Amino acid sequence: MNHEPISSQEETVLLAVGSLQPDAYAYGIIKEISDETNQSWSLGTVHTILYRLENKGLLKSEMGGSSSKRGGRSKRLYMLSNKGYKVMEELMAIRQSMWTKVATNRLSFNS
């Protein structure tokens, strides 16, 4: 990997953003994480991670339109940057390679 390492929480948030874009916002990210992992994350935790990922250049954000549901306020929408996509592709390749080795070792160990 040719980038600063990211934590498992950062990776989870990147995956949530990628799966929700173009409508990835903090509460939606929390719901996606909860639905997929059965874990409950606080809004403060997610905001901190989003801020950190944006500072690392892995995410971009912009203000979305306002809605009557939010009392006329707009929400910040997040997207993976090109660098963010590249990091996620590298992580996926590493994990796939390692899982292949795990499966191979399990087969030879169980024989």
C-alpha positions, 0 to 999 in steps of 0.5 A: 500500500502506498498510502497512510494506513486506515483503521477498520472503522475508517474502512467501514465508513468508506464502504458505507459512503461508497455504497450510499453515494450520491446520497451518503450523509451522516445519519444514512451512513450510521443506518448503513453500518447498523444494517450491515454490521449490527453495530450501533455507532454514534453520530459523533464517531461517524462525524469524526471519522468523516472529517479525518477521511476528508482530511486524508483526501479519501472523501469529498463533501458538499452541501446538499439541498435543503428539505422540509424534513430537516426544517429547511436545513441542508445536509452534507453529502460525502463521496469517495474521491479518486484517491479513496476509490484507489485505497478501497481497491487496494484493500479489496485486493489485499483481502481477497488475496489473503482470504484465498490463502486462508481457504487454501490453507484450510483445505490442506490442513483439513485433509 
